[in-house]
Amino acid sequence: MKRSKKITALALTAVMTVALTACGSKAIPNTVNSIDDLPGKTIGVQLGTTGDIYASDYESEGSTIERYNKGNDAIQALKQGKIDCVIIDEQPAKAFVEKNADLTILDEEFAIEEYAMCVSKDKKDLTEAINGALVELKSEGTLDQIIANYIGDDTKGTCPYVSPENVDRSKGKLIMATNAAFEPYEFYDQNEIVGIDAEMAQAVCDKLGYELVIEDMEFDSIINAVQSGKADVGVAGMTVTEDRLKSIDFTDSYTTATQVIVVRK
């Protein structure tokens, strides 16, 4: 009889433990408190991003890299305790943390990088034209306005870019390949792809006389789409790297970004 009660008590304790974990009351402990803790850890990244590239350096130090098609998939794996941290761009990281109270971003910056549009090496004229448009957008303050509409407290959400009236679209369509799961650079607002990159690309098209068409795809498919001519440009919070420059050209940078480490609290 005593044994039966003991077994019942143990079983009840096990059920309560599972229930507490499922309800989020029992937190999975964090094991990454600084960059120095990354060796030997399981690191989540979005496939093909610079976070993926940087994290790969830790494989020689015993780390395991788990690659996901979407940043949100990595975040969910972190919440479930399947990985120890996620390396991702600061702005999407902030958006994820804002929606997940059990996550936080380490104060220590992981890496600084420059974002640019990728263009086929066969389209030098297009690259030069985009660079000219970016110079104008920067000097006019339009690019700062676009960024401020999505980042910051003073103007966020209050100054969306609006195309001028009677814009010339005589050059036809310019197809932009992106991965619309990278808020605030590109993401869905209802059925429309919006964000810094979408507005910036629209402003460039307004300058150059194109109709912007945005195609959503997996991040690691973007460069191939541009190389094959399925897309004219790739715009997806994409960092210029020596490896990418072997197969694709980049425009001038349009913004500076930071890679950060997201962990459980």
N, C-alpha and C positions, 0 to 999 in steps of 0.2 A: 504493500500500500504506500509506504513512504517512497519507494523507488518510483512508483507510478506518479506520485505527486511531483517528485523531482523532475522527471522527464517532461511532465506537463508544463512545469515552470520554465524549464529550459526552452521548450518549444515556443512558449508564449514570449519569452525574451527575444528569441530569434525573429519571430514575426514582428514584434514591436521595433526591433532594430531595422528590419527591412522597410517597415512603414515609415520610420523616421527618415531614413535615407531617401526614400521615394518622394516624401513630402518636402525634402530640402531642409529639414530641421537639423540634420546631422551633417555638417559640412565635411567635404573631402579636403584634407589638409594640403596646403600649398607647400611646394618644395623648391620653388625658384624665387629668390629674393634679390638677385642681381645677375648681371651678365656672367660673373664668375661661377655661378651655379649651373650654367648650361651644359658643360661637359657631362656626359653620361645620362642626360635626361631625354625624355621623349618630347620632341618639339613638333608642334603642328604648324603648317604653312598652307597657303593657297598655291596650287600647282602652277609652276612656271613663273611665279613672281620673283621679285628681288629678295623677298623674305625667304623664299625657297633657295635661292642662290646663296645667300648669306648663311642660312642655317646648315646648308650642306657642308660647310667648312668644319662643322662640329662632329661630323660622322667619323672623322679620323680620331676624335677624342672620346669615342664610345657612345655618342648620342645616336638616337634613332629618330629619323625624320618621317613624320606622317604627312602625306600630301593629300589635299582635298581640292575638289573642283571649285568649291566656293568657300569664302572666308567664314561664312556663318556655319558651315559644316565643321570647320576646325573649332570654332567657338563652342558649339554644342558638345563636341568631343571633350573639350577642356572641362566643361561643366559636369560631364559625366565621369570625370576622372580617368579617361582613356589616355590622355596626354598630360604633360606637366605644364605646358605653356603654349602660347601662340605668338609667332612673330609676324607682324602685319603693319601696314601704314597707320600713322597716328590718327588721322581723321576717321577712317572706318572703325578703328579701335575705340575711339571715343563714342561713336554711335552704338557700338555693341555694348560697351560698358554702361551707357545710359539706359539701355533696355534690360540689363542683367545686373542686378544689385549685388550678386555674389561674386562679381569679377572686378578687377582693378588693373590699372596700367602702372608698371614700374616707373619711378621717377627718372631712372637712368635711360638716356637715349641709346638706342641700339646702333643706328646708322642714319646719316644724312644723305639725301639723294635728290636729283633733279628730274622732273617729269617733262617729257617731250612727246610729240606726235611721231609715229613711225611711218615711213613712206618707202615705197619700192626704190631700189637703186636705179631702176630704169626711168624714174620720174623726177629727175633733178630739177626740172623747171617748176614742178608742183612744190617741191621742197622750198625752193627759193621764193616762190610766190607766197607760200604760207609764212615764211620768215618775215617777209615784208609786211604782211597783214598783222603779225604779232607785234612788230615794232610799233605800228600805228595804234593798236589796241592798248599797248602798254603806255605809250606817250599820252594818249587821250584819257587814261584812267579807267577805260572800260574793263580791262582785265582785273584790275583791283576791285571794281564794282561787282563783277561776277563772283570772285572769290569771297567777297564780303557778304554776298547774299546767302552763302552756305556755311561760312566759318566766322566765328566771332559773336559777341553779344550785342554790339551797338547797332549793326545793320542787318544781321542775319534774318533772311526771309522778307526783307522790306525793299530790296532793290533788284528785282529780277531783270535780266537782260531782255529787251524788247527790240526786235528787228525794225530798222527804219522803214517808213512807208515807201512803196514803189521801188524796192530793191531790184536791181537787174539780176535775173537768173538765167541769162542767155547761154551760160557755159554748161548747162545741164546739171545732172546729179553728181554729187560727191558722196560716195558711200564710206561711212565711218564704221569700222569694226570695233566693238567694245564688249565688255563683260559687265552687264548692268547689275552688279551685286557688290558695289564698292562705294557705298555712301561716304562722303557727300560728292564724290567725283562722278559717279554714274549709278543710278538706281531707279527703280520704278516708283512713280507716283500715280497710283491707279494703273492705267494702261499706257502711260507715257514715260519714256526714259528721260530723266532730268538729271541735273547735277552740274558741277563746275565744268567738267569736260564737254558735256552736251551743249551748254551755253557758250563756252569758248569756241567750240567748233562751229556753232551757228553764227557767231560773230565773225569768224574767219570767212565763212561762206558768204556772208553779207558783203564783206569787203571785196571778195574775189569774183562774185557773180555766179555762185553755185546754189543749187537746192540741196540741202543737207538731208541725207537718208542714213539712219542709224540702224545697224544690224547687231543684234545681241548674240553672243556665242561664248564658248568656254575661253578663258583667258589664254590658255596655251595654244589656241587655234588662230589667234589674231595675226601673228606674224606670217603664218602660212597663207592666210586669206589675203594679206597685202601683197605678199610675194607672187601669188598666183593670179592676181588681178581681180579676185572676187570682191575686194574692197580697195578703196583708194588710199585710205589712211587708217592707222590703228591708234585709238585714243582711249586709254584705260588706266590712267595713273601709271604709265609705263616709264621705267627708269632707263636711261641710256647706260648700257654696259658694253665692255669690249667684246664680249661674246656675241651680243645681239648685233653689234655693228659689222660683224662678219657677213651677215645675211641681209641686213636692212639698213636704211638710212634714217636719221632722226632730224627733226627740225630743231630750231633753237628751243631752249627750255622755256616753259611758260609758268612754272611754279617750283618751289622747293618743298620737299616733304621729308618726314622723319619716320623711320622704322622703329617700332616700340615692341615691348614684350607685355602681353596680357597674361595675367595669372588669376588663380582663384584667391579670394580674400582669406 
